[in-house]
Amino acid sequence: MKAGELVRTAGLGERWANVRVPYFLSEKDDRVYLVGDITGNTPFPKSGMVAYVSGTIVARQIVERLKGKPLSEIPPELPNNICYSFVDSEEAIWVSANYSWDEAAKQIKAQSAVDNQRSQANGTAAIGWATGLWNDMFGPA
Ligand SMILES: Cc1cc2nc3c(=O)[nH]c(=O)nc-3n(C[C@H](O)[C@H](O)[C@H](O)COP(=O)(O)OP(=O)(O)OC[C@H]3O[C@@H](n4cnc5c(N)ncnc54)[C@H](O)[C@@H]3O)c2cc1C
């Protein structure tokens, strides 16, 4: 697997494009933000939720920069992730991960959790999660 050709054409990376963690700015070009599957040097899963949440983080950071705040004064914000899997039409299981920036160690810390006990409650939560994201991205149904 690798990022699309645009990454190589733009000189942002080879297989993937690296970011200046804990931000989403390209390591190679300060004018470029990178979110989602394209990033190479983060521990985040390549998931729809990480792409979506990272986009909202970058939007907030761009607003702060447009207001004149230097990057160094913008607190790092990292995405979280939850992946629901339906095991029949009503029951689901899930795995989640939260990420935070460890300033002392200068690295991203990951904390994960899992519920592999299938349940209707998880199924209901999965629908709620999906509806929340769809409403946010496309407007209320
Ligand atoms: C089979 C499968 C199942 C998955 N299931 C899940 C799941 O259950 N939950 C989950 O969270 N994630 C899931 N994922 C992962 C999820 O789909 C990706 O992580 C997510 O789509 C990444 O979003 P993105 O915007 O970074 O990239 P993409 O969705 O790949 O979007 C990149 C876009 O850029 C376009 N593009 C490329 N080059 C150019 C160019 N030169 N000019 C203009 N446009 C260009 C592409 O056509 C594409 O539309 C799944 C992925 C696969 C393949």
The ligand as a MOL file (V3000), in Angstrom:
LIG
                    3D

  0  0  0     0  0            999 V3000
M  V30 BEGIN CTAB
M  V30 COUNTS 53 58 0 0 0
M  V30 BEGIN ATOM
M  V30 1 C -12.3850 -2.0820 2.2400 0
M  V30 2 C -12.2010 -0.9680 3.2300 0
M  V30 3 C -12.9830 -0.9110 4.3820 0
M  V30 4 C -12.8270 0.1100 5.3090 0
M  V30 5 N -13.6390 0.1360 6.4220 0
M  V30 6 C -13.5320 1.1570 7.3000 0
M  V30 7 C -14.3960 1.2410 8.4390 0
M  V30 8 O -15.2510 0.4160 8.6900 0
M  V30 9 N -14.2310 2.2910 9.2840 0
M  V30 10 C -13.2920 3.2590 9.0580 0
M  V30 11 O -13.2060 4.2200 9.8460 0
M  V30 12 N -12.4560 3.1970 7.9900 0
M  V30 13 C -12.5500 2.1710 7.1080 0
M  V30 14 N -11.6990 2.1110 6.0300 0
M  V30 15 C -10.6380 3.1040 5.8870 0
M  V30 16 C -11.1750 4.4290 5.3330 0
M  V30 17 O -11.9020 4.1860 4.1480 0
M  V30 18 C -10.0010 5.3500 5.0500 0
M  V30 19 O -9.1530 5.4020 6.1800 0
M  V30 20 C -10.4870 6.7680 4.7330 0
M  V30 21 O -11.3070 6.7460 3.5900 0
M  V30 22 C -9.2940 7.6890 4.4850 0
M  V30 23 O -9.7670 8.9290 4.1040 0
M  V30 24 P -8.8170 9.8990 3.2890 0
M  V30 25 O -9.6590 11.1340 3.0420 0
M  V30 26 O -7.5270 10.0550 4.0020 0
M  V30 27 O -8.4770 9.1540 1.9340 0
M  V30 28 P -9.4330 8.6680 0.7700 0
M  V30 29 O -10.8130 8.3370 1.3000 0
M  V30 30 O -8.6730 7.6140 0.0480 0
M  V30 31 O -9.6130 9.9490 -0.1170 0
M  V30 32 C -8.5750 10.4270 -0.9490 0
M  V30 33 C -9.2660 11.0380 -2.1680 0
M  V30 34 O -8.3040 11.7360 -2.9400 0
M  V30 35 C -8.6030 11.5140 -4.2990 0
M  V30 36 N -7.3830 11.8190 -5.0750 0
M  V30 37 C -6.2400 11.0990 -5.1530 0
M  V30 38 N -5.3730 11.7300 -5.9620 0
M  V30 39 C -5.9610 12.8760 -6.3880 0
M  V30 40 C -5.5520 13.9370 -7.2360 0
M  V30 41 N -4.3570 13.9450 -7.8300 0
M  V30 42 N -6.4290 14.9410 -7.4540 0
M  V30 43 C -7.6430 14.9360 -6.8460 0
M  V30 44 N -8.0880 13.9580 -6.0280 0
M  V30 45 C -7.2420 12.9420 -5.8120 0
M  V30 46 C -9.0140 10.0590 -4.3520 0
M  V30 47 O -9.7530 9.7800 -5.4990 0
M  V30 48 C -9.8720 9.9550 -3.0760 0
M  V30 49 O -11.2230 10.2900 -3.3120 0
M  V30 50 C -11.8440 1.0980 5.0920 0
M  V30 51 C -11.0540 1.0630 3.9360 0
M  V30 52 C -11.2090 0.0300 3.0150 0
M  V30 53 C -10.3420 0.0230 1.7710 0
M  V30 END ATOM
M  V30 BEGIN BOND
M  V30 1 1 1 2
M  V30 2 1 2 3
M  V30 3 2 2 52
M  V30 4 2 3 4
M  V30 5 1 4 5
M  V30 6 1 4 50
M  V30 7 2 5 6
M  V30 8 1 6 7
M  V30 9 1 6 13
M  V30 10 2 7 8
M  V30 11 1 7 9
M  V30 12 1 9 10
M  V30 13 2 10 11
M  V30 14 1 10 12
M  V30 15 2 12 13
M  V30 16 1 13 14
M  V30 17 1 14 15
M  V30 18 1 14 50
M  V30 19 1 15 16
M  V30 20 1 16 17
M  V30 21 1 16 18
M  V30 22 1 18 19
M  V30 23 1 18 20
M  V30 24 1 20 21
M  V30 25 1 20 22
M  V30 26 1 22 23
M  V30 27 1 23 24
M  V30 28 2 24 25
M  V30 29 1 24 26
M  V30 30 1 24 27
M  V30 31 1 27 28
M  V30 32 2 28 29
M  V30 33 1 28 30
M  V30 34 1 28 31
M  V30 35 1 31 32
M  V30 36 1 32 33
M  V30 37 1 33 34
M  V30 38 1 33 48
M  V30 39 1 34 35
M  V30 40 1 35 36
M  V30 41 1 35 46
M  V30 42 1 36 37
M  V30 43 1 36 45
M  V30 44 2 37 38
M  V30 45 1 38 39
M  V30 46 1 39 40
M  V30 47 2 39 45
M  V30 48 1 40 41
M  V30 49 2 40 42
M  V30 50 1 42 43
M  V30 51 2 43 44
M  V30 52 1 44 45
M  V30 53 1 46 47
M  V30 54 1 46 48
M  V30 55 1 48 49
M  V30 56 2 50 51
M  V30 57 1 51 52
M  V30 58 1 52 53
M  V30 END BOND
M  V30 END CTAB
M  END
